[in-house]
Amino acid sequence: MREGELFGVALEDFDFDEKTLRVRRQIKNLGGRYIFALPKNDRERIIPLADWAIQAIQRHIEQYPPQECTLPWEKLNGKPHTCHVLFRWHTDRQHIKARNCFEVIWRPALAKAGLIPEPAKDRRSRSRYVTTRREGLH
C-alpha cells in the first residue's frame, strides 16, 4: 500500500470473513490541509489478507480502537467524509501525517536497523536524516 492509503485505512474497509482489505481512500495533503481522496489512479482495489495479518490487525484494533475521522472528500471544500481510521498519532489522536511519520518513526527505525546513517545536525541544530527514495514506504 502507498503511505496515504495506509494512513486512511479504516475499520469498515476490512472483511475478516472474506480475508480482504478494500483500499477505498487515501489521506492527501493539499497545501498543508488534509483531505480524503480516492487511491492512486482513482481506483479502489482489494488486497487479500493472510491469517497472521488478520490476527495482527485484530490485536491492533483491540489495543487501539479505531476512532472517527472526518475530512473533506477530494477537495478542501468537499463534502465531509467520516470513517473509523485505524492509525492515529499518539499525541493528538489526529490522523497520521506523512512528514511526522517519516521524521519521528520511519527514519529513526531505519537508522536503528543500520539501513541509513544516524542523523546529522543542521544549521539550526535539528536532527536530519539523509535518505533517498529507496528508503520510503512504497
N, CA, C and O atoms as CSV, one atom per row, in Angstrom:
chain,resi,resn,atom,element,x,y,z
A,1,MET,N,N,0.837,-1.190,0.000
A,1,MET,CA,C,0.000,0.000,0.000
A,1,MET,C,C,0.878,1.247,0.000
A,1,MET,O,O,1.989,1.237,0.528
A,2,ARG,N,N,0.383,2.282,-0.577
A,2,ARG,CA,C,1.052,3.570,-0.550
A,2,ARG,C,C,0.797,4.214,0.814
A,2,ARG,O,O,-0.170,3.876,1.496
A,3,GLU,N,N,1.669,5.141,1.203
A,3,GLU,CA,C,1.566,5.714,2.545
A,3,GLU,C,C,0.220,6.376,2.801
A,3,GLU,O,O,-0.376,6.142,3.852
A,4,GLY,N,N,-0.277,7.187,1.886
A,4,GLY,CA,C,-1.561,7.854,2.092
A,4,GLY,C,C,-2.707,6.876,2.221
A,4,GLY,O,O,-3.656,7.117,2.967
A,5,GLU,N,N,-2.624,5.766,1.491
A,5,GLU,CA,C,-3.648,4.720,1.586
A,5,GLU,C,C,-3.584,4.037,2.947
A,5,GLU,O,O,-4.615,3.765,3.562
A,6,LEU,N,N,-2.388,3.766,3.406
A,6,LEU,CA,C,-2.203,3.131,4.707
A,6,LEU,C,C,-2.746,4.022,5.828
A,6,LEU,O,O,-3.421,3.542,6.738
A,7,PHE,N,N,-2.446,5.321,5.754
A,7,PHE,CA,C,-2.915,6.249,6.791
A,7,PHE,C,C,-4.429,6.407,6.763
A,7,PHE,O,O,-5.025,6.802,7.764
A,8,GLY,N,N,-5.060,6.105,5.629
A,8,GLY,CA,C,-6.510,6.221,5.504
A,8,GLY,C,C,-7.279,4.938,5.728
A,8,GLY,O,O,-8.501,4.926,5.582
A,9,VAL,N,N,-6.594,3.843,6.084
A,9,VAL,CA,C,-7.283,2.565,6.318
A,9,VAL,C,C,-8.246,2.702,7.492
A,9,VAL,O,O,-7.897,3.232,8.548
A,10,ALA,N,N,-9.463,2.213,7.282
A,10,ALA,CA,C,-10.493,2.305,8.307
A,10,ALA,C,C,-11.071,0.930,8.620
A,10,ALA,O,O,-10.966,-0.003,7.823
A,11,LEU,N,N,-11.675,0.827,9.778
A,11,LEU,CA,C,-12.267,-0.430,10.230
A,11,LEU,C,C,-13.243,-0.987,9.191
A,11,LEU,O,O,-13.276,-2.192,8.943
A,12,GLU,N,N,-14.030,-0.103,8.591
A,12,GLU,CA,C,-15.041,-0.559,7.642
A,12,GLU,C,C,-14.458,-1.052,6.320
A,12,GLU,O,O,-15.202,-1.519,5.458
A,13,ASP,N,N,-13.158,-0.957,6.148
A,13,ASP,CA,C,-12.510,-1.443,4.926
A,13,ASP,C,C,-12.166,-2.929,4.982
A,13,ASP,O,O,-11.796,-3.517,3.966
A,14,PHE,N,N,-12.284,-3.536,6.156
A,14,PHE,CA,C,-11.922,-4.945,6.327
A,14,PHE,C,C,-13.137,-5.848,6.234
A,14,PHE,O,O,-14.217,-5.520,6.725
A,15,ASP,N,N,-12.941,-6.983,5.597
A,15,ASP,CA,C,-13.916,-8.072,5.633
A,15,ASP,C,C,-13.125,-9.276,6.140
A,15,ASP,O,O,-12.468,-9.977,5.371
A,16,PHE,N,N,-13.203,-9.498,7.449
A,16,PHE,CA,C,-12.396,-10.562,8.048
A,16,PHE,C,C,-12.888,-11.947,7.641
A,16,PHE,O,O,-12.095,-12.888,7.590
A,17,ASP,N,N,-14.177,-12.090,7.353
A,17,ASP,CA,C,-14.686,-13.377,6.886
A,17,ASP,C,C,-14.116,-13.713,5.507
A,17,ASP,O,O,-13.740,-14.854,5.240
A,18,GLU,N,N,-14.058,-12.717,4.650
A,18,GLU,CA,C,-13.523,-12.914,3.295
A,18,GLU,C,C,-11.997,-12.772,3.244
A,18,GLU,O,O,-11.377,-13.048,2.217
A,19,LYS,N,N,-11.403,-12.342,4.355
A,19,LYS,CA,C,-9.944,-12.151,4.464
A,19,LYS,C,C,-9.436,-11.136,3.439
A,19,LYS,O,O,-8.472,-11.379,2.713
A,20,THR,N,N,-10.123,-9.987,3.406
A,20,THR,CA,C,-9.723,-8.952,2.458
A,20,THR,C,C,-9.728,-7.572,3.100
A,20,THR,O,O,-10.386,-7.325,4.111
A,21,LEU,N,N,-8.970,-6.691,2.472
A,21,LEU,CA,C,-8.952,-5.269,2.794
A,21,LEU,C,C,-9.279,-4.530,1.507
A,21,LEU,O,O,-8.631,-4.739,0.481
A,22,ARG,N,N,-10.268,-3.680,1.560
A,22,ARG,CA,C,-10.632,-2.875,0.391
A,22,ARG,C,C,-9.969,-1.502,0.549
A,22,ARG,O,O,-10.255,-0.780,1.504
A,23,VAL,N,N,-9.094,-1.148,-0.379
A,23,VAL,CA,C,-8.421,0.153,-0.361
A,23,VAL,C,C,-9.362,1.134,-1.037
A,23,VAL,O,O,-9.545,1.100,-2.254
A,24,ARG,N,N,-9.965,2.018,-0.226
A,24,ARG,CA,C,-11.023,2.910,-0.719
A,24,ARG,C,C,-10.619,4.372,-0.747
A,24,ARG,O,O,-11.229,5.178,-1.449
A,25,ARG,N,N,-9.583,4.718,0.023
A,25,ARG,CA,C,-9.251,6.133,0.161
A,25,ARG,C,C,-7.791,6.295,0.531
A,25,ARG,O,O,-7.111,5.345,0.919
A,26,GLN,N,N,-7.339,7.507,0.402
A,26,GLN,CA,C,-6.036,7.902,0.917
A,26,GLN,C,C,-6.219,9.225,1.651
A,26,GLN,O,O,-7.191,9.946,1.423
A,27,ILE,N,N,-5.285,9.531,2.521
A,27,ILE,CA,C,-5.239,10.853,3.132
A,27,ILE,C,C,-4.195,11.632,2.360
A,27,ILE,O,O,-3.051,11.201,2.218
A,28,LYS,N,N,-4.608,12.779,1.866
A,28,LYS,CA,C,-3.778,13.557,0.953
A,28,LYS,C,C,-3.586,14.966,1.512
A,28,LYS,O,O,-4.518,15.565,2.050
A,29,ASN,N,N,-2.374,15.483,1.379
A,29,ASN,CA,C,-2.046,16.835,1.813
A,29,ASN,C,C,-2.236,17.784,0.634
A,29,ASN,O,O,-1.630,17.615,-0.424
A,30,LEU,N,N,-3.081,18.778,0.838
A,30,LEU,CA,C,-3.282,19.820,-0.181
A,30,LEU,C,C,-2.924,21.159,0.456
A,30,LEU,O,O,-3.733,21.754,1.169
A,31,GLY,N,N,-1.723,21.618,0.197
A,31,GLY,CA,C,-1.307,22.927,0.719
A,31,GLY,C,C,-1.334,23.035,2.223
A,31,GLY,O,O,-1.693,24.082,2.761
A,32,GLY,N,N,-0.959,21.968,2.916
A,32,GLY,CA,C,-0.924,21.996,4.373
A,32,GLY,C,C,-2.231,21.589,5.040
A,32,GLY,O,O,-2.292,21.494,6.265
A,33,ARG,N,N,-3.261,21.349,4.265
A,33,ARG,CA,C,-4.524,20.857,4.808
A,33,ARG,C,C,-4.758,19.470,4.232
A,33,ARG,O,O,-4.186,19.116,3.202
A,34,TYR,N,N,-5.594,18.691,4.894
A,34,TYR,CA,C,-5.746,17.287,4.532
A,34,TYR,C,C,-7.157,16.978,4.078
A,34,TYR,O,O,-8.136,17.562,4.540
A,35,ILE,N,N,-7.220,16.021,3.139
A,35,ILE,CA,C,-8.495,15.547,2.611
A,35,ILE,C,C,-8.433,14.029,2.484
A,35,ILE,O,O,-7.357,13.431,2.495
A,36,PHE,N,N,-9.615,13.418,2.364
A,36,PHE,CA,C,-9.707,12.049,1.897
A,36,PHE,C,C,-9.855,12.122,0.385
A,36,PHE,O,O,-10.536,13.004,-0.138
A,37,ALA,N,N,-9.218,11.196,-0.312
A,37,ALA,CA,C,-9.330,11.132,-1.765
A,37,ALA,C,C,-9.291,9.671,-2.191
A,37,ALA,O,O,-8.885,8.799,-1.423
A,38,LEU,N,N,-9.712,9.416,-3.411
A,38,LEU,CA,C,-9.600,8.069,-3.960
A,38,LEU,C,C,-8.133,7.660,-4.008
A,38,LEU,O,O,-7.257,8.523,-4.077
A,39,PRO,N,N,-7.849,6.362,-3.972
A,39,PRO,CA,C,-6.463,5.896,-4.086
A,39,PRO,C,C,-5.861,6.291,-5.436
A,39,PRO,O,O,-6.542,6.842,-6.301
A,40,LYS,N,N,-4.584,5.999,-5.590
A,40,LYS,CA,C,-3.882,6.320,-6.833
A,40,LYS,C,C,-4.664,5.800,-8.040
A,40,LYS,O,O,-5.272,4.731,-7.988
A,41,ASN,N,N,-4.637,6.551,-9.093
A,41,ASN,CA,C,-5.355,6.252,-10.337
A,41,ASN,C,C,-6.871,6.239,-10.148
A,41,ASN,O,O,-7.602,5.704,-10.982
A,42,ASP,N,N,-7.338,6.832,-9.044
A,42,ASP,CA,C,-8.781,6.933,-8.762
A,42,ASP,C,C,-9.484,5.590,-8.808
A,42,ASP,O,O,-10.629,5.493,-9.252
A,43,ARG,N,N,-8.788,4.540,-8.342
A,43,ARG,CA,C,-9.366,3.200,-8.392
A,43,ARG,C,C,-9.234,2.502,-7.050
A,43,ARG,O,O,-8.150,2.431,-6.470
A,44,GLU,N,N,-10.349,1.994,-6.573
A,44,GLU,CA,C,-10.324,1.150,-5.385
A,44,GLU,C,C,-9.753,-0.203,-5.785
A,44,GLU,O,O,-9.792,-0.590,-6.953
A,45,ARG,N,N,-9.221,-0.915,-4.796
A,45,ARG,CA,C,-8.739,-2.267,-5.075
A,45,ARG,C,C,-8.889,-3.113,-3.814
A,45,ARG,O,O,-9.082,-2.595,-2.715
A,46,ILE,N,N,-8.795,-4.418,-4.003
A,46,ILE,CA,C,-8.940,-5.358,-2.895
A,46,ILE,C,C,-7.616,-6.069,-2.684
A,46,ILE,O,O,-6.983,-6.537,-3.631
A,47,ILE,N,N,-7.208,-6.140,-1.416
A,47,ILE,CA,C,-5.967,-6.813,-1.048
A,47,ILE,C,C,-6.326,-8.046,-0.216
A,47,ILE,O,O,-7.009,-7.919,0.799
A,48,PRO,N,N,-5.877,-9.236,-0.627
A,48,PRO,CA,C,-6.120,-10.432,0.201
A,48,PRO,C,C,-5.250,-10.377,1.456
A,48,PRO,O,O,-4.133,-9.860,1.429
A,49,LEU,N,N,-5.773,-10.910,2.541
A,49,LEU,CA,C,-5.057,-10.891,3.821
A,49,LEU,C,C,-4.764,-12.311,4.299
A,49,LEU,O,O,-5.626,-13.189,4.246
A,50,ALA,N,N,-3.545,-12.518,4.763
A,50,ALA,CA,C,-3.171,-13.797,5.370
A,50,ALA,C,C,-3.740,-13.865,6.791
A,50,ALA,O,O,-4.042,-12.838,7.398
A,51,ASP,N,N,-3.878,-15.073,7.305
A,51,ASP,CA,C,-4.408,-15.242,8.656
A,51,ASP,C,C,-3.573,-14.496,9.692
A,51,ASP,O,O,-4.132,-13.872,10.595
A,52,TRP,N,N,-2.222,-14.551,9.577
A,52,TRP,CA,C,-1.380,-13.866,10.556
A,52,TRP,C,C,-1.592,-12.353,10.495
A,52,TRP,O,O,-1.500,-11.680,11.521
A,53,ALA,N,N,-1.874,-11.808,9.304
A,53,ALA,CA,C,-2.120,-10.372,9.171
A,53,ALA,C,C,-3.444,-9.998,9.833
A,53,ALA,O,O,-3.540,-8.976,10.512
A,54,ILE,N,N,-4.456,-10.829,9.630
A,54,ILE,CA,C,-5.753,-10.585,10.262
A,54,ILE,C,C,-5.623,-10.592,11.773
A,54,ILE,O,O,-6.187,-9.733,12.451
A,55,GLN,N,N,-4.890,-11.551,12.303
A,55,GLN,CA,C,-4.683,-11.618,13.752
A,55,GLN,C,C,-3.969,-10.371,14.274
A,55,GLN,O,O,-4.336,-9.839,15.322
A,56,ALA,N,N,-2.955,-9.905,13.550
A,56,ALA,CA,C,-2.224,-8.703,13.966
A,56,ALA,C,C,-3.133,-7.471,13.910
A,56,ALA,O,O,-3.088,-6.626,14.804
A,57,ILE,N,N,-3.947,-7.372,12.876
A,57,ILE,CA,C,-4.871,-6.238,12.743
A,57,ILE,C,C,-5.896,-6.269,13.872
A,57,ILE,O,O,-6.198,-5.232,14.463
A,58,GLN,N,N,-6.427,-7.436,14.172
A,58,GLN,CA,C,-7.418,-7.545,15.245
A,58,GLN,C,C,-6.817,-7.208,16.603
A,58,GLN,O,O,-7.485,-6.597,17.437
A,59,ARG,N,N,-5.558,-7.598,16.839
A,59,ARG,CA,C,-4.879,-7.209,18.095
A,59,ARG,C,C,-4.719,-5.690,18.158
A,59,ARG,O,O,-4.931,-5.080,19.206
A,60,HIS,N,N,-4.347,-5.086,17.034
A,60,HIS,CA,C,-4.193,-3.630,16.986
A,60,HIS,C,C,-5.526,-2.947,17.293
A,60,HIS,O,O,-5.569,-1.984,18.059
A,61,ILE,N,N,-6.601,-3.436,16.704
A,61,ILE,CA,C,-7.927,-2.858,16.923
A,61,ILE,C,C,-8.339,-2.973,18.389
A,61,ILE,O,O,-8.925,-2.043,18.943
A,62,GLU,N,N,-8.037,-4.102,19.016
A,62,GLU,CA,C,-8.363,-4.277,20.440
A,62,GLU,C,C,-7.579,-3.300,21.304
A,62,GLU,O,O,-8.132,-2.694,22.221
A,63,GLN,N,N,-6.295,-3.147,21.013
A,63,GLN,CA,C,-5.434,-2.278,21.818
A,63,GLN,C,C,-5.660,-0.794,21.520
A,63,GLN,O,O,-5.588,0.043,22.420
A,64,TYR,N,N,-5.932,-0.476,20.263
A,64,TYR,CA,C,-6.119,0.916,19.830
A,64,TYR,C,C,-7.410,1.011,19.025
A,64,TYR,O,O,-7.374,0.992,17.795
A,65,PRO,N,N,-8.544,1.114,19.703
A,65,PRO,CA,C,-9.819,1.141,18.986
A,65,PRO,C,C,-9.860,2.267,17.950
A,65,PRO,O,O,-9.473,3.399,18.243
A,66,PRO,N,N,-10.328,1.954,16.740
A,66,PRO,CA,C,-10.443,2.989,15.707
A,66,PRO,C,C,-11.359,4.119,16.173
A,66,PRO,O,O,-12.314,3.901,16.919
A,67,GLN,N,N,-11.046,5.322,15.718
A,67,GLN,CA,C,-11.847,6.490,16.075
A,67,GLN,C,C,-12.312,7.187,14.811
A,67,GLN,O,O,-11.685,7.093,13.756
A,68,GLU,N,N,-13.423,7.885,14.945
A,68,GLU,CA,C,-13.938,8.624,13.802
A,68,GLU,C,C,-12.946,9.685,13.357
A,68,GLU,O,O,-12.299,10.341,14.172
A,69,CYS,N,N,-12.845,9.832,12.070
A,69,CYS,CA,C,-12.031,10.879,11.463
A,69,CYS,C,C,-12.855,11.464,10.328
A,69,CYS,O,O,-13.328,10.733,9.457
A,70,THR,N,N,-13.025,12.756,10.336
A,70,THR,CA,C,-13.794,13.426,9.298
A,70,THR,C,C,-12.896,14.414,8.570
A,70,THR,O,O,-12.287,15.290,9.183
A,71,LEU,N,N,-12.826,14.258,7.264
A,71,LEU,CA,C,-12.071,15.160,6.400
A,71,LEU,C,C,-12.914,15.432,5.160
A,71,LEU,O,O,-13.809,14.653,4.831
A,72,PRO,N,N,-12.631,16.535,4.473
A,72,PRO,CA,C,-13.343,16.772,3.210
A,72,PRO,C,C,-12.993,15.704,2.180
A,72,PRO,O,O,-11.899,15.141,2.207
A,73,TRP,N,N,-13.926,15.429,1.275
A,73,TRP,CA,C,-13.704,14.422,0.237
A,73,TRP,C,C,-13.224,15.101,-1.049
A,73,TRP,O,O,-13.907,15.962,-1.602
A,74,GLU,N,N,-12.029,14.697,-1.515
A,74,GLU,CA,C,-11.458,15.064,-2.811
A,74,GLU,C,C,-11.001,16.507,-2.979
A,74,GLU,O,O,-10.110,16.755,-3.791
A,75,LYS,N,N,-11.562,17.468,-2.255
A,75,LYS,CA,C,-11.127,18.864,-2.365
A,75,LYS,C,C,-11.343,19.536,-1.016
A,75,LYS,O,O,-12.118,19.051,-0.191
A,76,LEU,N,N,-10.654,20.658,-0.792
A,76,LEU,CA,C,-10.691,21.304,0.522
A,76,LEU,C,C,-12.095,21.698,0.951
A,76,LEU,O,O,-12.402,21.692,2.143
A,77,ASN,N,N,-12.948,22.039,-0.003
A,77,ASN,CA,C,-14.328,22.383,0.344
A,77,ASN,C,C,-15.284,21.244,0.000
A,77,ASN,O,O,-16.487,21.459,-0.149
A,78,GLY,N,N,-14.739,20.028,-0.124
A,78,GLY,CA,C,-15.554,18.866,-0.449
A,78,GLY,C,C,-16.470,18.453,0.687
A,78,GLY,O,O,-16.318,18.895,1.826
A,79,LYS,N,N,-17.419,17.601,0.357
A,79,LYS,CA,C,-18.366,17.090,1.347
A,79,LYS,C,C,-17.599,16.340,2.436
A,79,LYS,O,O,-16.729,15.529,2.120
A,80,PRO,N,N,-17.906,16.597,3.721
A,80,PRO,CA,C,-17.218,15.871,4.799
A,80,PRO,C,C,-17.461,14.367,4.699
A,80,PRO,O,O,-18.583,13.912,4.473
A,81,HIS,N,N,-16.390,13.617,4.873
A,81,HIS,CA,C,-16.439,12.151,4.813
A,81,HIS,C,C,-15.897,11.636,6.144
A,81,HIS,O,O,-14.830,12.057,6.589
A,82,THR,N,N,-16.630,10.733,6.771
A,82,THR,CA,C,-16.233,10.197,8.075
A,82,THR,C,C,-16.021,8.702,7.982
A,82,THR,O,O,-16.821,7.988,7.377
A,83,CYS,N,N,-14.940,8.228,8.583
A,83,CYS,CA,C,-14.689,6.796,8.710
A,83,CYS,C,C,-13.902,6.575,10.006
A,83,CYS,O,O,-13.482,7.534,10.654
A,84,HIS,N,N,-13.710,5.326,10.372
A,84,HIS,CA,C,-13.040,4.964,11.626
A,84,HIS,C,C,-11.613,4.507,11.318
A,84,HIS,O,O,-11.352,3.313,11.172
A,85,VAL,N,N,-10.692,5.471,11.221
A,85,VAL,CA,C,-9.328,5.144,10.817
A,85,VAL,C,C,-8.612,4.333,11.900
A,85,VAL,O,O,-8.829,4.527,13.096
A,86,LEU,N,N,-7.756,3.422,11.444
A,86,LEU,CA,C,-7.034,2.538,12.357
A,86,LEU,C,C,-5.823,3.187,12.989
A,86,LEU,O,O,-5.485,2.896,14.136
A,87,PHE,N,N,-5.168,4.065,12.250
A,87,PHE,CA,C,-3.903,4.595,12.729
A,87,PHE,C,C,-4.036,6.072,13.052
A,87,PHE,O,O,-4.440,6.874,12.210
A,88,ARG,N,N,-3.691,6.417,14.286
A,88,ARG,CA,C,-3.782,7.788,14.785
A,88,ARG,C,C,-2.451,8.179,15.390
A,88,ARG,O,O,-1.701,7.335,15.880
A,89,TRP,N,N,-2.172,9.459,15.351
A,89,TRP,CA,C,-0.987,9.984,16.015
A,89,TRP,C,C,-1.220,9.916,17.514
A,89,TRP,O,O,-2.274,10.335,17.991
A,90,HIS,N,N,-0.266,9.400,18.258
A,90,HIS,CA,C,-0.475,9.132,19.691
A,90,HIS,C,C,-0.613,10.388,20.543
A,90,HIS,O,O,-1.197,10.326,21.625
A,91,THR,N,N,-0.103,11.508,20.095
A,91,THR,CA,C,-0.126,12.706,20.930
A,91,THR,C,C,-1.429,13.483,20.835
A,91,THR,O,O,-1.911,13.986,21.849
A,92,ASP,N,N,-2.010,13.594,19.653
A,92,ASP,CA,C,-3.222,14.404,19.498
A,92,ASP,C,C,-4.411,13.631,18.937
A,92,ASP,O,O,-5.473,14.210,18.709
A,93,ARG,N,N,-4.240,12.318,18.712
A,93,ARG,CA,C,-5.294,11.428,18.215
A,93,ARG,C,C,-5.774,11.803,16.809
A,93,ARG,O,O,-6.805,11.307,16.354
A,94,GLN,N,N,-5.042,12.664,16.133
A,94,GLN,CA,C,-5.369,13.034,14.759
A,94,GLN,C,C,-4.857,11.962,13.805
A,94,GLN,O,O,-4.072,11.095,14.189
A,95,HIS,N,N,-5.310,12.035,12.563
A,95,HIS,CA,C,-4.812,11.107,11.549
A,95,HIS,C,C,-3.300,11.294,11.398
A,95,HIS,O,O,-2.758,12.349,11.727
A,96,ILE,N,N,-2.644,10.274,10.905
A,96,ILE,CA,C,-1.191,10.327,10.739
A,96,ILE,C,C,-0.855,11.181,9.523
A,96,ILE,O,O,-1.463,11.060,8.459
A,97,LYS,N,N,0.120,12.034,9.717
A,97,LYS,CA,C,0.614,12.893,8.645
A,97,LYS,C,C,1.964,12.347,8.212
A,97,LYS,O,O,2.818,12.056,9.051
A,98,ALA,N,N,2.161,12.206,6.912
A,98,ALA,CA,C,3.349,11.535,6.372
A,98,ALA,C,C,4.644,12.143,6.882
A,98,ALA,O,O,5.529,11.398,7.305
A,99,ARG,N,N,4.794,13.448,6.861
A,99,ARG,CA,C,6.057,14.067,7.278
A,99,ARG,C,C,6.382,13.706,8.733
A,99,ARG,O,O,7.515,13.338,9.043
A,100,ASN,N,N,5.401,13.811,9.614
A,100,ASN,CA,C,5.629,13.444,11.015
A,100,ASN,C,C,6.015,11.982,11.141
A,100,ASN,O,O,6.943,11.642,11.875
A,101,CYS,N,N,5.314,11.126,10.434
A,101,CYS,CA,C,5.584,9.692,10.497
A,101,CYS,C,C,7.013,9.386,10.078
A,101,CYS,O,O,7.708,8.615,10.741
A,102,PHE,N,N,7.450,9.986,8.983
A,102,PHE,CA,C,8.795,9.710,8.500
A,102,PHE,C,C,9.856,10.234,9.449
A,102,PHE,O,O,10.842,9.541,9.701
A,103,GLU,N,N,9.687,11.429,9.978
A,103,GLU,CA,C,10.710,12.034,10.837
A,103,GLU,C,C,10.768,11.406,12.226
A,103,GLU,O,O,11.844,11.279,12.810
A,104,VAL,N,N,9.619,11.016,12.749
A,104,VAL,CA,C,9.555,10.553,14.141
A,104,VAL,C,C,9.604,9.029,14.267
A,104,VAL,O,O,10.076,8.511,15.279
A,105,ILE,N,N,9.122,8.308,13.254
A,105,ILE,CA,C,9.040,6.857,13.370
A,105,ILE,C,C,9.897,6.136,12.329
A,105,ILE,O,O,10.786,5.361,12.681
A,106,TRP,N,N,9.625,6.394,11.038
A,106,TRP,CA,C,10.235,5.604,9.974
A,106,TRP,C,C,11.753,5.768,9.908
A,106,TRP,O,O,12.484,4.780,9.971
A,107,ARG,N,N,12.227,6.997,9.784
A,107,ARG,CA,C,13.669,7.202,9.627
A,107,ARG,C,C,14.452,6.791,10.865
A,107,ARG,O,O,15.513,6.184,10.718
A,108,PRO,N,N,13.985,7.091,12.092
A,108,PRO,CA,C,14.712,6.573,13.261
A,108,PRO,C,C,14.775,5.043,13.285
A,108,PRO,O,O,15.780,4.473,13.712
A,109,ALA,N,N,13.711,4.374,12.829
A,109,ALA,CA,C,13.721,2.905,12.789
A,109,ALA,C,C,14.747,2.412,11.769
A,109,ALA,O,O,15.469,1.449,12.030
A,110,LEU,N,N,14.814,3.067,10.607
A,110,LEU,CA,C,15.806,2.693,9.603
A,110,LEU,C,C,17.227,2.881,10.135
A,110,LEU,O,O,18.098,2.042,9.902
A,111,ALA,N,N,17.457,3.977,10.847
A,111,ALA,CA,C,18.789,4.231,11.409
A,111,ALA,C,C,19.128,3.190,12.470
A,111,ALA,O,O,20.250,2.684,12.510
A,112,LYS,N,N,18.177,2.875,13.315
A,112,LYS,CA,C,18.416,1.879,14.366
A,112,LYS,C,C,18.729,0.505,13.758
A,112,LYS,O,O,19.513,-0.266,14.312
A,113,ALA,N,N,18.106,0.216,12.617
A,113,ALA,CA,C,18.359,-1.056,11.933
A,113,ALA,C,C,19.661,-1.028,11.130
A,113,ALA,O,O,20.062,-2.042,10.560
A,114,GLY,N,N,20.316,0.124,11.087
A,114,GLY,CA,C,21.575,0.242,10.357
A,114,GLY,C,C,21.410,0.390,8.847
A,114,GLY,O,O,22.369,0.194,8.101
A,115,LEU,N,N,20.214,0.732,8.391
A,115,LEU,CA,C,19.965,0.860,6.956
A,115,LEU,C,C,20.283,2.253,6.416
A,115,LEU,O,O,20.532,2.423,5.222
A,116,ILE,N,N,20.271,3.240,7.299
A,116,ILE,CA,C,20.679,4.601,6.939
A,116,ILE,C,C,21.556,5.120,8.071
A,116,ILE,O,O,21.517,4.579,9.176
A,117,PRO,N,N,22.350,6.167,7.814
A,117,PRO,CA,C,23.187,6.717,8.890
A,117,PRO,C,C,22.350,7.395,9.975
A,117,PRO,O,O,21.209,7.795,9.742
A,118,GLU,N,N,22.933,7.511,11.143
A,118,GLU,CA,C,22.298,8.283,12.211
A,118,GLU,C,C,22.153,9.727,11.723
A,118,GLU,O,O,22.884,10.145,10.826
A,119,PRO,N,N,21.236,10.483,12.292
A,119,PRO,CA,C,21.006,11.839,11.792
A,119,PRO,C,C,22.176,12.775,12.089
A,119,PRO,O,O,22.902,12.607,13.069
A,120,ALA,N,N,22.334,13.752,11.221
A,120,ALA,CA,C,23.308,14.819,11.427
A,120,ALA,C,C,22.541,16.061,11.870
A,120,ALA,O,O,21.327,16.142,11.681
A,121,LYS,N,N,23.226,17.003,12.443
A,121,LYS,CA,C,22.598,18.259,12.869
A,121,LYS,C,C,22.690,19.273,11.739
A,121,LYS,O,O,23.727,19.407,11.090
A,122,ASP,N,N,21.588,19.986,11.515
A,122,ASP,CA,C,21.618,21.039,10.504
A,122,ASP,C,C,22.078,22.349,11.145
A,122,ASP,O,O,22.485,22.362,12.307
A,123,ARG,N,N,22.016,23.435,10.400
A,123,ARG,CA,C,22.488,24.731,10.894
A,123,ARG,C,C,21.752,25.186,12.140
A,123,ARG,O,O,22.304,25.934,12.948
A,124,ARG,N,N,20.522,24.747,12.304
A,124,ARG,CA,C,19.725,25.151,13.467
A,124,ARG,C,C,19.735,24.083,14.559
A,124,ARG,O,O,18.889,24.098,15.453
A,125,SER,N,N,20.685,23.165,14.486
A,125,SER,CA,C,20.864,22.087,15.468
A,125,SER,C,C,19.706,21.098,15.506
A,125,SER,O,O,19.479,20.448,16.526
A,126,ARG,N,N,18.974,20.981,14.403
A,126,ARG,CA,C,17.921,19.979,14.317
A,126,ARG,C,C,18.505,18.713,13.715
A,126,ARG,O,O,19.377,18.773,12.848
A,127,SER,N,N,18.027,17.578,14.173
A,127,SER,CA,C,18.476,16.300,13.615
A,127,SER,C,C,17.833,16.092,12.255
A,127,SER,O,O,16.624,16.261,12.097
A,128,ARG,N,N,18.654,15.723,11.268
A,128,ARG,CA,C,18.157,15.467,9.920
A,128,ARG,C,C,18.757,14.168,9.409
A,128,ARG,O,O,19.970,13.960,9.448
A,129,TYR,N,N,17.876,13.301,8.928
A,129,TYR,CA,C,18.306,12.032,8.346
A,129,TYR,C,C,18.556,12.222,6.857
A,129,TYR,O,O,17.881,13.013,6.198
A,130,VAL,N,N,19.523,11.495,6.340
A,130,VAL,CA,C,19.796,11.512,4.907
A,130,VAL,C,C,19.224,10.233,4.329
A,130,VAL,O,O,19.661,9.130,4.657
A,131,THR,N,N,18.220,10.406,3.449
A,131,THR,CA,C,17.579,9.252,2.821
A,131,THR,C,C,17.389,9.534,1.335
A,131,THR,O,O,17.513,10.665,0.867
A,132,THR,N,N,17.085,8.469,0.623
A,132,THR,CA,C,16.740,8.584,-0.789
A,132,THR,C,C,15.351,7.981,-0.962
A,132,THR,O,O,14.732,7.575,0.021
A,133,ARG,N,N,14.861,7.917,-2.169
A,133,ARG,CA,C,13.554,7.307,-2.420
A,133,ARG,C,C,13.538,5.823,-2.059
A,133,ARG,O,O,12.481,5.268,-1.757
A,134,ARG,N,N,14.702,5.184,-2.089
A,134,ARG,CA,C,14.777,3.751,-1.788
A,134,ARG,C,C,14.331,3.433,-0.364
A,134,ARG,O,O,13.865,2.325,-0.097
A,135,GLU,N,N,14.467,4.372,0.535
A,135,GLU,CA,C,14.142,4.104,1.934
A,135,GLU,C,C,12.702,4.505,2.304
A,135,GLU,O,O,12.360,4.552,3.485
A,136,GLY,N,N,11.875,4.787,1.316
A,136,GLY,CA,C,10.494,5.153,1.584
A,136,GLY,C,C,9.640,3.932,1.903
A,136,GLY,O,O,10.128,2.802,1.894
A,137,LEU,N,N,8.390,4.166,2.180
A,137,LEU,CA,C,7.463,3.078,2.491
A,137,LEU,C,C,7.064,2.286,1.257
A,137,LEU,O,O,6.827,1.082,1.352
A,138,HIS,N,N,6.984,2.928,0.112
A,138,HIS,CA,C,6.423,2.323,-1.100
A,138,HIS,C,C,7.390,1.331,-1.711
A,138,HIS,O,O,7.084,0.725,-2.738
